[in-house]
Amino acid sequence: QEQVVQSGGGSVQTGGSLTLACVASGFTRWRPANCVVWFRQAPGLQREGVASLHTGVVGTDNTDYADSVKGRFTISRDTANNTVYLEMNNLKPEDTAMYYCAADDFTAAVGCARRDARLFGFWGQGTQVTVSS
């Protein structure tokens, strides 16, 4: 059975760094978790997709980022551990939110990069990131 489990998060001061991890398990070749997106949601705001990673059929990774995090966040995949990481550097108070990992099967990288939360069927439990000034 498909499952998405995430870890990491916590509290840091402005300029600090945190790394989140996401493990997608139980997926099959008929419905692979080839698209992983990190979303975040702050109180009173809409859920925002901040970073996406799509793995093509030949194993090529395509990443994409929201403008709000570009240059500060990095999404990457560790194949050996079946884990997708979100490395967050130079954190700002406006990065404070609940972060969610989502995974599902997308045929094309462009669809994954749209980061549309409505299209994801598998979600992690969420983890809080708090950045203090």
Backbone bond lengths (Angstrom), bond angles and torsions (degrees), N, CA, C in turn:
res aa  C-N    CA-C-N  psi(-1)  N-CA   C-N-CA  omega(-1)  CA-C   N-CA-C  phi
1 Q - - - 1.452 - - 1.522 109.02 -
2 E 1.339 114.07 136.49 1.459 118.30 -177.48 1.533 111.71 -66.60
3 Q 1.302 113.90 141.60 1.462 119.23 -179.16 1.519 109.51 -151.14
4 V 1.306 115.42 143.13 1.467 121.68 176.62 1.521 107.75 -125.13
5 V 1.303 115.58 121.80 1.468 121.17 -178.58 1.521 108.26 -125.36
6 Q 1.301 115.92 129.93 1.454 120.17 -178.31 1.516 110.65 -119.50
7 S 1.322 115.19 159.00 1.456 121.11 179.35 1.519 108.81 -148.69
8 G 1.311 114.64 169.95 1.455 120.24 -179.02 1.512 110.56 102.27
9 G 1.321 115.58 -164.20 1.453 121.13 -177.99 1.511 111.23 91.98
10 G 1.314 115.11 -174.00 1.450 120.72 -179.30 1.511 111.22 135.10
11 S 1.337 114.51 -157.40 1.465 120.60 -176.64 1.520 109.62 -121.79
12 V 1.321 115.43 135.56 1.459 121.16 177.36 1.521 108.40 -141.59
13 Q 1.320 115.47 168.21 1.454 120.95 173.89 1.521 109.49 -91.36
14 T 1.304 114.51 163.02 1.461 120.49 177.94 1.526 110.32 -51.80
15 G 1.348 114.34 133.39 1.456 119.65 -178.51 1.508 114.21 92.25
16 G 1.312 116.50 -8.75 1.458 120.45 -178.88 1.514 112.89 -79.54
17 S 1.324 114.88 -178.19 1.467 121.16 -176.78 1.523 110.50 -132.62
18 L 1.305 114.79 148.63 1.460 122.34 173.57 1.517 108.09 -145.06
19 T 1.331 115.11 154.72 1.463 120.41 175.41 1.514 109.41 -127.58
20 L 1.319 115.43 131.70 1.459 122.64 175.20 1.525 108.97 -105.71
21 A 1.327 115.87 148.77 1.463 121.15 179.36 1.523 109.90 -126.51
22 C 1.311 115.33 147.03 1.465 121.92 -177.61 1.524 108.88 -138.27
23 V 1.320 116.18 123.20 1.458 121.28 177.58 1.525 109.04 -114.42
24 A 1.316 115.79 121.07 1.472 121.35 177.00 1.525 107.69 -104.57
25 S 1.316 116.91 120.56 1.455 120.34 -177.61 1.529 110.65 -127.62
26 G 1.324 115.12 161.29 1.452 120.03 176.84 1.512 114.83 82.09
27 F 1.318 117.66 1.17 1.469 120.44 178.49 1.521 109.42 -80.34
28 T 1.322 115.25 155.41 1.460 120.00 -177.22 1.520 109.69 -122.62
29 R 1.316 114.75 175.97 1.467 118.85 179.64 1.531 111.01 -70.65
30 W 1.336 117.20 -17.89 1.453 119.69 177.49 1.531 111.13 -82.21
31 R 1.300 115.96 -24.62 1.472 120.68 173.73 1.523 107.63 -144.01
32 P 1.328 116.61 78.47 1.456 120.38 -178.49 1.529 111.90 -78.03
33 A 1.300 115.66 155.92 1.477 120.89 174.94 1.518 107.10 -90.20
34 N 1.336 116.06 66.95 1.457 118.90 -175.67 1.523 113.28 -87.18
35 C 1.316 116.80 -4.33 1.467 121.00 175.85 1.520 108.01 -126.93
36 V 1.300 115.43 122.74 1.467 121.21 176.20 1.522 107.73 -123.95
37 V 1.291 115.57 130.88 1.471 121.22 179.93 1.519 109.10 -128.49
38 W 1.310 114.65 138.54 1.458 120.49 169.67 1.519 108.31 -96.68
39 F 1.319 114.75 123.44 1.463 122.06 175.02 1.529 108.79 -109.73
40 R 1.311 115.41 161.39 1.450 119.41 171.76 1.519 108.77 -143.09
41 Q 1.318 113.93 153.97 1.457 119.23 178.62 1.516 109.59 -144.77
42 A 1.312 114.71 120.45 1.457 121.39 175.98 1.524 108.44 -96.61
43 P 1.316 117.80 155.32 1.468 120.20 -179.39 1.523 111.81 -54.94
44 G 1.331 115.47 130.16 1.454 120.43 177.51 1.514 115.19 80.93
45 L 1.322 117.21 -1.22 1.466 120.56 -178.00 1.523 109.84 -116.95
46 Q 1.325 114.89 161.43 1.453 120.47 177.65 1.526 110.67 -75.17
47 R 1.327 115.41 155.30 1.450 120.05 176.30 1.528 108.97 -67.33
48 E 1.321 115.32 133.40 1.454 121.89 -176.48 1.520 109.88 -119.43
49 G 1.311 116.67 129.95 1.458 120.65 173.98 1.513 108.81 -84.42
50 V 1.316 118.02 117.15 1.459 120.00 -173.93 1.516 113.49 -99.08
51 A 1.327 118.34 -27.26 1.460 119.77 -178.27 1.516 109.82 -155.24
52 S 1.325 115.42 142.41 1.459 120.36 179.84 1.517 110.09 -132.83
53 L 1.332 114.56 150.37 1.456 121.29 175.82 1.517 107.97 -137.92
54 H 1.328 115.33 122.55 1.461 120.91 178.74 1.515 108.42 -117.17
55 T 1.311 115.77 129.46 1.460 121.21 178.46 1.519 109.08 -104.32
56 G 1.333 116.22 118.86 1.451 121.14 -179.14 1.521 111.95 -76.66
57 V 1.328 115.18 174.84 1.459 120.62 -175.41 1.523 112.80 -64.60
58 V 1.326 116.77 -23.62 1.467 119.22 178.01 1.526 111.47 -97.75
59 G 1.311 115.70 8.63 1.457 119.89 175.19 1.510 115.40 91.74
60 T 1.327 117.58 5.72 1.466 120.65 179.35 1.523 110.52 -77.95
61 D 1.315 116.08 131.65 1.462 121.29 179.05 1.524 110.86 -95.22
62 N 1.313 115.82 133.15 1.466 122.32 173.25 1.522 108.06 -117.68
63 T 1.314 115.41 126.85 1.465 120.04 -178.75 1.524 110.31 -116.44
64 D 1.317 114.42 155.28 1.458 120.51 178.60 1.520 108.33 -152.08
65 Y 1.331 115.60 150.15 1.460 120.15 -173.86 1.525 111.29 -134.94
66 A 1.307 115.25 150.34 1.449 120.41 169.49 1.527 108.87 -70.68
67 D 1.310 116.04 149.98 1.468 120.02 -179.23 1.516 111.60 -59.00
68 S 1.310 116.70 -30.45 1.462 121.11 -176.14 1.522 112.78 -66.35
69 V 1.327 117.67 -19.93 1.462 119.85 -176.86 1.520 112.74 -122.85
70 K 1.316 117.38 -3.98 1.454 121.12 -176.32 1.525 110.78 -58.96
71 G 1.321 115.01 131.99 1.451 120.45 -178.73 1.523 113.74 89.20
72 R 1.331 117.36 -12.86 1.469 120.93 -179.66 1.531 112.07 -115.82
73 F 1.327 116.76 -33.06 1.464 121.65 -179.07 1.522 109.57 -106.18
74 T 1.330 115.70 146.43 1.455 121.54 176.23 1.518 109.56 -134.24
75 I 1.320 116.13 126.25 1.457 121.25 175.71 1.522 107.73 -102.98
76 S 1.330 115.82 136.01 1.458 119.50 -177.36 1.524 109.59 -149.35
77 R 1.318 114.17 165.00 1.469 119.79 -176.31 1.517 109.91 -125.29
78 D 1.312 116.01 135.88 1.455 123.20 172.37 1.520 106.86 -110.08
79 T 1.316 116.12 101.40 1.459 120.59 -174.43 1.522 111.69 -63.01
80 A 1.309 116.52 -40.26 1.459 120.84 -176.70 1.521 111.47 -59.50
81 N 1.330 116.54 -36.66 1.460 120.82 -178.59 1.513 113.10 -103.05
82 N 1.345 116.67 5.26 1.466 121.38 178.95 1.525 110.46 51.99
83 T 1.313 115.23 42.35 1.461 120.69 -174.31 1.529 110.20 -125.19
84 V 1.311 115.59 138.98 1.461 122.20 172.64 1.516 107.80 -111.28
85 Y 1.318 115.89 130.16 1.462 122.03 -177.02 1.529 110.64 -108.89
86 L 1.313 114.52 151.04 1.452 121.25 168.82 1.525 106.58 -123.64
87 E 1.315 115.17 105.56 1.463 120.67 177.73 1.520 107.73 -90.75
88 M 1.309 115.97 123.62 1.463 121.71 -176.37 1.521 109.52 -116.96
89 N 1.311 115.67 117.15 1.455 122.05 -179.48 1.524 110.52 -116.81
90 N 1.314 115.11 162.06 1.462 121.35 178.99 1.530 110.89 48.46
91 L 1.308 114.93 50.87 1.456 119.83 -175.98 1.520 111.92 -67.13
92 K 1.325 114.36 146.44 1.453 122.46 -178.73 1.528 109.40 -121.24
93 P 1.322 117.70 157.93 1.473 119.16 178.15 1.529 112.80 -55.14
94 E 1.307 117.58 -32.35 1.470 120.31 179.88 1.525 113.10 -71.83
95 D 1.319 117.13 -6.45 1.471 120.38 173.09 1.524 111.83 -83.36
96 T 1.304 117.12 -7.74 1.459 121.15 179.10 1.527 110.09 -61.64
97 A 1.314 115.54 124.16 1.462 120.99 -177.27 1.519 109.39 -177.11
98 M 1.327 114.95 171.64 1.455 121.01 167.22 1.521 106.43 -88.12
99 Y 1.318 115.95 127.18 1.451 121.33 -178.29 1.529 110.03 -104.12
100 Y 1.326 114.90 136.94 1.458 121.75 -178.99 1.528 110.03 -126.90
101 C 1.316 114.61 140.65 1.453 121.14 172.05 1.523 107.81 -100.88
102 A 1.318 116.27 135.57 1.456 121.13 177.41 1.520 108.78 -130.21
103 A 1.320 116.23 145.09 1.460 121.12 -178.86 1.523 109.89 -139.05
104 D 1.328 115.04 147.28 1.459 119.78 175.21 1.520 108.93 -171.89
105 D 1.308 115.50 -177.21 1.455 123.01 -176.37 1.526 110.30 -99.79
106 F 1.316 116.01 115.66 1.457 121.96 175.63 1.518 108.47 -122.38
107 T 1.309 116.46 129.10 1.456 120.50 -178.43 1.522 111.73 -64.69
108 A 1.313 116.53 -41.42 1.460 120.69 -174.48 1.526 111.53 -120.35
109 A 1.316 114.19 148.91 1.459 119.91 179.53 1.529 112.03 -62.34
110 V 1.325 116.77 -33.80 1.467 119.51 -176.95 1.524 110.68 -64.14
111 G 1.308 117.17 -35.47 1.456 119.73 177.78 1.513 111.75 -68.29
112 C 1.314 116.07 -39.15 1.458 120.90 177.27 1.519 110.61 -62.97
113 A 1.324 116.12 -41.32 1.459 121.84 -175.97 1.527 112.52 -68.63
114 R 1.311 118.12 -16.17 1.474 120.10 176.17 1.525 111.26 -67.95
115 R 1.332 116.35 -22.67 1.467 121.75 175.47 1.535 111.52 52.56
116 D 1.333 114.94 49.18 1.458 120.65 -179.90 1.529 108.49 -91.84
117 A 1.303 116.23 109.78 1.463 121.14 -174.28 1.526 112.22 -59.63
118 R 1.328 116.97 -26.73 1.475 120.35 -177.15 1.521 112.42 -66.91
119 L 1.312 116.83 -17.55 1.459 120.83 -174.13 1.526 113.33 -96.15
120 F 1.308 117.29 -0.09 1.458 120.22 -176.76 1.524 111.05 -102.26
121 G 1.314 115.26 130.71 1.449 119.43 -177.64 1.511 115.07 -99.55
122 F 1.320 116.68 -9.81 1.459 120.09 -173.77 1.516 109.86 -131.14
123 W 1.327 115.01 124.51 1.449 121.47 -172.74 1.523 111.56 -130.23
124 G 1.322 114.17 146.01 1.445 119.14 170.98 1.516 110.60 -77.71
125 Q 1.309 115.05 177.45 1.458 120.79 -172.37 1.521 113.47 -82.91
126 G 1.310 117.40 -10.24 1.460 120.80 -179.92 1.513 111.53 92.21
127 T 1.325 115.31 145.88 1.461 120.90 177.17 1.524 108.91 -146.13
128 Q 1.302 116.67 138.32 1.455 121.39 -175.03 1.525 110.95 -84.95
129 V 1.325 114.65 135.27 1.458 121.96 171.66 1.530 106.78 -121.35
130 T 1.317 115.97 124.23 1.458 121.11 -179.73 1.517 109.27 -124.92
131 V 1.328 115.77 125.34 1.456 121.69 179.66 1.518 108.14 -117.08
132 S 1.313 116.29 119.78 1.456 120.99 -177.77 1.524 109.98 -101.92
133 S 1.317 115.07 148.56 1.469 119.96 -178.50 1.515 111.34 -88.98
